Amino acid sequence: MVIILSMFLFSCSNQNTSSSTKTSTLVVFSPHPLELIDPIISEFEADFDVQVNIVFAGTGELLAKIEDEIEEPSGDVMWGGSITTLESNSTLFHMYNSSNEDEVYPEHKNEAGYVTRFSIIPSVIMIKDNLIGDIVVDGYLDLLNPRLKGKIAFADPSKSSSSFEHVINQLYAMGEGNPDSAWAYLEKFIGQLEGKLLSGSPEVYRGVANGQYSIGLTFEEAAAKYVRDGAPVSIVYPKEGTIVKADGVAIIKNAKNLVNAKAFVDFVTSHEIQTLISTELNRRSVRMDVGVAECLK
């Protein structure tokens, strides 16, 4: 329980000014899968004549790095991580409202001014069809099946925002709206993991895809990619209720490449890129003028 509770600890820092000089580089911190990052970054570099350097790690690790470097940050943009996690660390970010904010669904607008929504991500259970056998998994309660002990992939919630969201979802869903009544369930679920928490979200969905685990608790896009590619995996939206939140993109406070950082936030929320993530990258757009991909309906 101590490991799980550690995810609720977040840090704060003081705000300073950032440079507004146009530069030729941009440093982006991101926990996103490379399959999502690469095509978007390539287009941004071509359109803006900017060289982008990616620092790839788990959400918790990246936020800790931002906090440690807050006076002299090595990064300019934090791209990825759940809204819950990012907004709890809003003092690490520069206030900015995207030029595309008018097109965003009302419930996903950047009202506080620090974190722009990038995509909408339901929490899902990913199943390896050729390993699960006759075990039926329709929701969180089914994860307590003794036959699944040691076969569930789950990342450390202090490092993975998708796992953090799953814990929140479990508490509310299994507590029927009262999270305090669901800790007994969560303790049993932790027992099913046999003391093993993975270091990040990629280890969860890759672990299921390559057959290390029968089940993983992950985010929709990660599982949908494998389904779309014809892999023997399936997606379950927990019958007890599925949390559906956005992830975000935010400019790091004191960013050295502020002009490019603002351009990047506008770019990833543009109609062009939001259409790309919907039609080709298995994500749900935050824009009202972009539809949902067939594979996610």
Summary of the structure (lengths in Angstrom):
residues: 297
radius of gyration: 19.0
end to end distance: 35.8
largest distance: 60.5
contacts: 1027
relative contact order: 0.22
helix: 42%
strand: 20%
